[in-house]
Amino acid sequence: SQTDPDFNICPGYTLDVGAEGPVVIDADYTSIKCGDEGLLSDECTIKGGFAQFQVVGSPEGVELSGLTMQGSTGASVIAGGSKESTLRLRDCAWTQNTGASAILIRDNVETDFNEDASLLLASNATAMSVEIRDCEFKKNKVSHGTVSNMGGTLIIYKNRFENNTALGGDVVVAKSGTCKLQENCFFSHSSVAAGTIFVQEGAALSGNANNF
C-alpha cells in the first residue's frame, strides 16, 4: 500500500520560500509538521513569498502543525482544493503577513496569480473545508480578512487573534461560505467593516459560542 506523505521539519529550522514559490499539496493525508510532534514551541518558521502553502486538486486529510508562517505578501495558506478537500491547521502561528489574507479558502482554480493579491479573491464555486485549531494570529496587515472563507466550510476553534489589521475583519465569510466559531479570543483588531467577524449576505455563521 502507498505510504501517506509525512514531512517533518527540523526544530529551529527556517524555510524561506521567496525564491522557490509555495509548497504545493495535492496528495491525500499529507502532513507537514515541526519536529516529531508538530509543536509550535519547536520553532519551525516558514517565511517570505507570495504564498507559502497551496492546496490544489482534491486531497483529503491534509494537516499543517507546529509552524510559524510570516512575511507572505499574497496569502500564506491558499486552501484552493475542490469541495471534497479537507485541511487541518493545528498549533500554528501567522505573524506579519500582508496581501489579501493570512489564510484564504477559495475554489479549485490552479491559477498563476502573478503576485496580484486581488486575483486571489475571485472565487466563484464551492470551496474546500478547513479547520483551524489552537493557532495564533498576530500583527498581520491584510486587505481582506485575516482568515477569508470564499465559499468553503470553515471551523475556527480555540485560536487567538491579536493586533491584526484587516479591512474586512479577523474573519470574513463570503460567497455562500459557512463558518463555525468556538472558544476563540479576539484582541485589538483594526478593520473598516464593523466588528471582528464579517459575514456577507448569502454566507452563514453556523455556530458562534464562547468567543471573546
Phi, psi and omega in degrees: 000156183283137179281137177296137180291116184228116185241126179249125176267137182296134177307137179084358184275143175244126179250121178260113184265008184303321183272326188268343185087178187290158169284118183264127183245121180224007183251142178302144172058031173289130178235125176238118186218159177274121180067198182281333188254349182071052185250134177300327181293348177275358165062056169263130185237132172248124185225158173077180176085160174290313173228154182251322175226138178224121176269128180227163180076221185227046182284139175252152173071027178284140179219135169244133183213139174077020185253141168260125183242122187217151170077017175285156185243359176238290172201127182301310178240119173256105178271084189248027178280177179288173183297342177278348185283149178225142180222135174241130178246118187229133175052048178244168178223142174237126182215138174059036171269148177236193181094217183279313186201161169284315176234129181233124174257125182211173185289172189278079178233116179272089188248144168277107187280356178051032179055035175250104186298332181295332180290339182295332189273356183277071182251130189231002180231170179299131184257184188277180180254135181225135173243128177245122189223130174058042181245170180233142175230115185223132171058036171272145181229100190232163186270348181238258175239151173305314168241124181241124178248104183257071173100010180253193177246122188234132172239126180237113190227122174058051177247165179235124177246126186215126173057040174265147173244115183217126186301325181267345184122175179293326178230125176241129178239122186216174174052050177067018175287164175233154181214136174241124182243132179211128173058044176255155177243130180240124183231133164050050178270161177230128180208162173277317177293148179290133176090175182274328185241129179244123178243114180289151175305131183099339173267175185212143170264103187278346178195142181207096186222132173056044174258146186228000000 
